[in-house]
Amino acid sequence: MIKLQKIAKSFIGDEIETVAIDGMDLTIDKGEFLSILGPSGCGKSTLLNVLGMLDTVNSGEFHFLNHQVATLGEAQRAKLRKQHLGFIFQNFNLIDELTVEQNIELPLYYQKVAKSERKARVEAVLKRVDISHRRHHLPAKLSGGQQQRVAIARAIITEPDLILADEPTGNLDSNNSAQVMALLQQLNREGATIVMVTHAPEHISYGTRAIELLDGKIISDQSISEQSISDESISDQGITAELQEVSCG
């Protein structure tokens, strides 16, 4: 599905160049649930923005579903995003003036899906994320966990090929975090490809693979078994216990 070859991305500010991604190679297959970990400033968010076609690269090749994204213009990238990607954010990014139902329906409206089909698909996804009973509520009337369920519903309503999640449990308590992670895991088992940036090493056991970044490079890449793994096994395979003590950005 995705292949990055020698991808490089840097930013220039106050005459200082900051390297965010340094010649990275990465392949992501259809059906994977990939977790991205690493300390603040290691390139996690930049990598997610590149994969989401929200940011361009300075050099290298980025292949997505047989498209060479690095050569596309903004309009072409926007079309690919709309057709193939779903986004889940730490801060939910719901529209305050719209109800749960309307927030979820919005991507279909922009895709010009017929009203009758929009209604049917919204109804199905409301049930899927167990938020039907809050369909007429505004986001301000929902708990953090409920808002993230709405955000997940909005991300999957278009049946995207790839779901990108940027610290989806960052603003949730432990109980709601576990529920959101279980929902993402279920979506993956049903066929969704997911790439998630996370600051919580304990959450990588919900996925199928984890990579650790440092200074814009991949320093560890491991497959995750279906069974939960201990912190000790994570450390042994390269996802270090130190990550529990740093804030990921």
C-alpha positions in Angstrom: 0.0 0.0 0.0 2.7 2.5 1.0 6.4 2.6 0.2 8.8 5.3 1.2 12.3 5.4 -0.3 15.0 7.6 1.0 12.4 10.2 2.2 13.9 13.4 3.6 12.1 16.3 5.2 13.7 19.4 6.9 12.4 22.7 8.1 14.3 26.0 8.1 13.6 28.6 10.9 15.7 31.5 12.1 18.4 30.4 9.6 18.7 27.0 11.3 17.8 23.8 9.4 16.0 21.1 11.4 16.0 17.6 9.9 12.7 15.9 10.8 13.0 12.8 8.5 16.5 11.6 7.5 16.6 9.3 4.4 13.8 7.0 5.7 12.8 3.8 4.0 9.4 2.3 5.1 6.9 -0.1 3.6 3.4 -0.5 5.0 1.3 -3.4 3.7 -2.5 -3.4 3.4 -4.1 -4.6 6.7 -1.3 -3.6 9.0 -1.8 -1.7 12.3 1.4 0.2 12.7 2.3 2.1 15.8 5.0 4.8 15.7 6.8 5.7 18.9 9.8 7.9 19.9 10.8 10.9 22.0 9.7 14.5 21.3 11.2 15.9 18.1 12.0 12.5 16.6 9.9 12.9 13.5 6.7 11.1 14.4 4.3 13.9 13.6 6.1 14.9 10.5 6.0 11.3 9.2 2.3 11.1 9.9 1.8 14.4 8.0 3.8 13.1 5.1 1.7 9.9 5.0 -1.5 11.9 5.2 -0.3 14.1 2.3 -0.6 17.2 4.5 3.1 17.9 4.1 5.5 17.4 1.1 9.0 15.9 1.2 12.3 17.5 0.2 13.6 14.4 -1.5 12.9 10.7 -2.0 9.9 8.7 -3.3 6.5 8.2 -1.7 4.3 5.6 -3.3 0.7 5.2 -2.2 -1.7 2.9 -4.1 0.5 3.1 -7.2 0.7 6.9 -7.1 4.0 8.7 -6.8 2.8 11.2 -4.3 6.0 13.2 -4.2 5.4 14.4 -7.7 1.8 15.4 -7.3 0.4 18.9 -6.9 -1.8 20.0 -4.0 -5.0 19.5 -5.8 -4.1 15.9 -6.7 -3.0 15.2 -3.2 -6.2 16.6 -1.8 -8.2 14.3 -4.1 -6.3 11.3 -2.8 -6.8 12.3 0.8 -10.6 12.7 0.2 -10.9 9.4 -1.6 -8.6 7.2 0.4 -7.7 8.6 3.9 -9.4 8.9 7.2 -7.9 11.0 10.1 -8.3 10.7 13.8 -6.8 13.5 16.0 -5.9 13.8 19.6 -8.1 16.9 20.0 -11.0 15.2 18.1 -11.4 18.2 15.7 -15.2 18.0 15.7 -17.3 21.0 14.6 -18.9 22.5 17.6 -22.0 23.8 15.8 -22.8 20.4 14.3 -24.5 17.4 16.0 -22.9 14.0 16.2 -24.8 12.9 13.2 -23.9 15.9 11.2 -20.2 15.7 12.1 -20.1 12.1 10.9 -22.0 12.8 7.7 -19.8 15.8 6.6 -17.1 13.8 4.7 -19.9 12.1 2.6 -21.4 15.5 1.9 -18.1 16.7 0.5 -17.9 13.6 -1.6 -21.3 14.4 -3.0 -22.8 11.1 -1.9 -26.6 11.0 -2.3 -28.7 11.9 0.7 -30.3 8.5 1.0 -27.0 6.7 1.0 -25.5 9.2 3.5 -28.3 8.5 5.9 -27.9 4.7 5.6 -24.1 4.9 6.1 -24.3 7.3 9.0 -26.9 5.0 10.7 -24.6 2.0 10.3 -21.5 3.7 11.6 -23.3 5.2 14.6 -24.2 1.6 15.6 -20.7 0.4 14.9 -19.0 2.8 17.3 -21.9 2.6 19.8 -22.9 6.3 19.8 -26.4 6.2 18.3 -27.9 7.4 21.6 -26.0 10.6 21.3 -26.7 11.3 17.6 -28.5 14.6 18.2 -26.0 16.0 20.8 -23.5 18.7 20.1 -19.8 17.8 20.9 -19.8 20.0 24.0 -22.4 17.7 25.5 -20.2 14.6 25.1 -17.4 13.1 27.2 -13.9 12.8 25.8 -14.3 9.2 25.0 -17.6 9.8 23.2 -16.1 12.6 21.2 -13.3 10.3 20.1 -15.8 7.7 19.0 -17.5 10.3 16.9 -14.1 11.2 15.4 -13.5 7.6 14.6 -16.9 7.3 13.0 -16.2 10.3 10.9 -12.8 8.8 9.9 -14.3 5.5 8.7 -17.6 6.7 7.2 -16.0 7.0 3.7 -14.5 3.5 4.0 -10.9 4.7 3.6 -8.0 2.6 2.5 -5.9 4.1 5.3 -6.7 5.5 8.8 -4.1 7.8 10.3 -4.4 8.3 14.1 -2.4 11.0 15.8 -2.2 10.1 19.6 -5.9 9.2 19.6 -5.9 8.5 23.4 -3.8 11.5 24.4 -6.7 13.4 26.0 -8.5 10.3 27.4 -8.5 8.6 30.8 -7.3 5.0 31.0 -10.8 3.5 30.7 -11.7 5.5 27.6 -8.3 4.9 26.2 -8.7 1.2 26.4 -12.1 1.4 24.8 -10.8 3.5 21.9 -7.8 1.2 21.4 -10.1 -1.9 21.4 -12.3 -0.2 18.7 -9.2 0.5 16.5 -8.0 -3.0 17.0 -11.4 -4.3 15.9 -11.4 -2.1 12.8 -8.0 -3.4 11.9 -9.2 -7.0 12.3 -12.0 -6.2 10.0 -9.5 -5.1 7.3 -8.7 -1.5 8.0 -5.0 -0.4 7.6 -4.1 1.9 10.5 -1.0 4.0 11.2 -1.0 5.4 14.8 1.4 7.8 16.5 1.3 7.1 20.3 3.1 8.2 23.4 1.9 5.0 25.3 4.1 1.9 24.7 1.4 -0.3 26.3 -0.9 0.5 23.4 1.4 -1.1 20.8 0.0 -4.6 21.8 -3.2 -3.6 20.0 -1.5 -3.4 16.7 0.5 -5.7 14.4 3.8 -3.8 14.1 5.7 -1.0 15.9 8.5 1.2 14.8 10.6 3.5 17.0 12.1 6.7 15.6 15.0 8.8 16.7 16.4 11.8 15.0 14.3 11.2 11.9 15.4 7.6 11.5 13.8 4.2 12.2 15.9 2.6 15.0 13.6 -0.4 15.7 11.0 -2.3 13.7 9.2 -5.2 15.2 6.1 -7.4 14.5 3.6 -7.7 17.4 1.9 -10.9 18.2 -1.9 -11.2 18.7 -1.3 -11.7 22.4 -0.5 -8.8 24.7 3.2 -8.3 25.3 4.9 -7.2 28.4 7.0 -4.0 28.9 10.0 -6.3 29.3 9.5 -7.9 25.9 9.1 -4.5 24.4 12.3 -3.3 25.8 14.2 -6.4 24.7 13.1 -5.9 21.1 14.0 -2.2 20.9 10.9 -0.3 22.0 12.7 1.0 25.1 11.3 1.4 28.5 12.6 5.0 28.5 9.6 5.9 26.2 7.4 5.6 29.3 9.2 8.6 30.8 9.3 11.0 27.8 6.6 13.0 26.2 6.1 12.1 22.6 5.4 14.9 20.1 
